Amino acid sequence: MSTVLAQAVEELSGSTTELPSALRRLLVIASRIKAPHLAEWVRNELNGYFGETPVPEYRQGPVVVSLRYLGSYGSERTLRQGTWDLPEKLRLGDDWGWLRQSVAALAELSKGESDPGVSLPGWWIATARDLIDKGEMSTVAMMVLDSARIVFPRTQISGVLDRIQTEALSLVLALESVSPEIGNVGGPTVEEPAVADVLRGLTINTGDGSSIVFGSGNAVATGAGAEARVAPGDVEALLREVKSALDDEAATALRDAIASDDGRAGSAVQSWLQRVRAGAFSIAGGMTSNGAYDLAVMLVDQTFPGWGG
């Protein structure tokens, strides 16, 4: 008889059209192994990310605006621009380009003959026309701006669905390698170290230094205020956080790496991070090497924003 885990592997190995059903099976597994953070992630993917729910980075795309101009004799022309190409009054927040819909809705949107989108409000059109009249916004000669909308490229949507499916498949395969009975009634739960270790290795970044972590014992946890925070440029705070999560040797090695990089984060800091990943330093009790590495990367990113490591 096929197990719940084996059925999930089979469904997640197929087309993304089966993704909603496969995720519902993963929700059953999450409940049975007592993994609330995993269950929350699955529910968000099934229901969509709305309100104050953190949106994973893989659903965060750039804002693309489609501008439709009309001319004489029924002529028309459509231009696409990034929000950075627009006058400051018309620029939209990054979250306007995020894909918040459920996986089922995304699957339907990806099937259309053209890229889906959402129309921008009337005030935005009126402001754009006013800026065009004042010569403060580029336009199409002899044409009038008729409408505008934010578009979501179908390739982006397909990529998001593929990423979700790959993350879920990687997880169930890792769980299956621990025990094929995981997910069955009465089967192993996160109270067993091997199961907890699998979940600790799966982290979903949500941007701005925060993450969704599925296992217990990691340095990073779901929810505001659960993460260590370091202000940009505050190297001493960075070293204190590293010392408390790892050890004195790790903090000293990081200080030397930053000095080698002339007070910034560069190749020496990148090498230090690889040492953390390899388990070269002692780490806090209950934290895995993956958890320590995730924390270290987050702290370096917070201290040196945009360093590109």
Buried (B, 14 or more C-beta within 10 A) or exposed (E): EEBBBBBBBBBBEEEBEBBBBBBBBBBBBBBBBEBEBBBBBBBBBBBBBEEEEBBBBBBBBEBBBBBBBBBEEEEEEBBEBEBEEBBEEBBBEEEBBBBBBBBBBBBEBBEEEEBBBEEBEEEBBEBBBEBBEEEEBEBBEEBEBBBBBBBBBBEBBBBBBEBBBEBBBBBBBBBBEBBBBBBBEEBBEBEBEEBBBBBBBBBBBBBEBBBBBBBBBBBBBBEEEEBBBBEEEBBEBBBBBBBEBBBEEBBEBBBEBBEBBEEEBBEBBBEBBEBBBEEBBEBBEEBBBBBBBBBBBBBBBBBBEEBEE
